[in-house]
Amino acid sequence: MSDALPEATQEPAPVEAYEPAGPEPLGVALELTGHPGVDAGLARLAEVDHLPADGHLEVYEDVHRGLRAELTSLDTHPAPRPYDNRS
């Protein structure tokens, strides 16, 4: 009796071609904040609904930079102090 394994007698099943799904909107509603810089970033985020996944990173990084700039601008332009009429 031989210890050798029998040769495969069947061909492997053919591999079907795979096509990734195209971009699909998430359906998230856009709520404006009233702050033009932030609203522009939100509008830019809506663009990813029409991009394949490998295009999302560039948009996310761009929006992140814009939001950081908006937050930084809050530090450079302090809000006016309330009027004190106790004198």
VMD Tcl script that draws the C-alpha trace (Angstrom):
set ca {
  {0.00 0.00 0.00}
  {1.35 3.39 -0.96}
  {1.35 6.39 1.43}
  {1.19 8.83 -1.49}
  {-1.86 11.08 -1.68}
  {-4.08 10.62 -4.72}
  {-3.87 13.33 -7.34}
  {-6.78 15.74 -7.54}
  {-9.19 14.57 -10.17}
  {-11.38 17.66 -10.24}
  {-10.55 21.07 -11.64}
  {-10.95 24.00 -9.22}
  {-14.11 26.03 -9.68}
  {-13.59 29.12 -11.87}
  {-13.24 32.37 -9.96}
  {-15.93 34.89 -10.82}
  {-14.87 38.41 -11.70}
  {-15.58 40.85 -8.88}
  {-16.63 44.41 -9.54}
  {-16.76 46.68 -6.50}
  {-19.97 48.57 -5.94}
  {-20.02 52.13 -7.16}
  {-20.49 55.15 -4.90}
  {-23.83 55.35 -3.15}
  {-25.16 58.33 -1.20}
  {-25.56 57.73 2.52}
  {-28.65 59.90 2.68}
  {-27.43 62.01 5.59}
  {-29.28 65.33 5.76}
  {-27.16 68.47 5.68}
  {-27.99 70.94 8.45}
  {-26.47 74.37 7.96}
  {-24.83 75.96 10.99}
  {-25.05 79.58 9.91}
  {-21.25 79.87 9.97}
  {-20.06 80.18 6.33}
  {-16.72 78.39 6.86}
  {-18.28 75.42 8.62}
  {-21.16 75.23 6.13}
  {-18.64 75.17 3.26}
  {-16.92 72.20 4.91}
  {-20.22 70.38 5.31}
  {-21.05 70.98 1.67}
  {-17.62 69.62 0.72}
  {-18.31 66.46 2.74}
  {-21.41 65.87 0.63}
  {-19.08 65.35 -2.35}
  {-17.96 61.95 -1.02}
  {-21.40 60.56 -1.90}
  {-20.29 60.65 -5.53}
  {-16.72 59.38 -5.10}
  {-15.31 55.88 -4.79}
  {-13.92 55.07 -1.34}
  {-10.33 55.76 -2.38}
  {-11.29 59.38 -3.07}
  {-12.75 60.02 0.39}
  {-9.47 60.60 2.22}
  {-8.56 63.69 0.21}
  {-11.95 65.27 0.92}
  {-11.84 64.39 4.63}
  {-8.35 65.87 4.99}
  {-9.41 69.03 3.13}
  {-12.47 69.49 5.36}
  {-10.38 68.81 8.48}
  {-7.89 71.52 7.47}
  {-10.76 73.95 6.85}
  {-12.41 73.25 10.20}
  {-9.07 73.63 12.02}
  {-8.60 76.98 10.30}
  {-12.08 78.08 11.40}
  {-11.37 77.08 15.00}
  {-7.99 78.83 14.92}
  {-9.63 81.99 13.63}
  {-11.84 82.04 16.72}
  {-8.70 82.38 18.84}
  {-7.29 85.22 16.75}
  {-10.50 87.30 16.82}
  {-11.79 87.27 20.38}
  {-15.44 88.07 20.92}
  {-16.17 91.58 22.16}
  {-16.61 91.92 25.90}
  {-20.03 92.81 27.21}
  {-20.55 96.44 28.05}
  {-20.19 97.15 31.77}
  {-22.22 100.18 32.83}
  {-21.52 99.96 36.58}
  {-19.56 103.22 36.63}
}
mol new
graphics top color blue
foreach p $ca { graphics top sphere $p radius 0.5 }
foreach p [lrange $ca 0 end-1] q [lrange $ca 1 end] { graphics top cylinder $p $q radius 0.2 }
display resetview
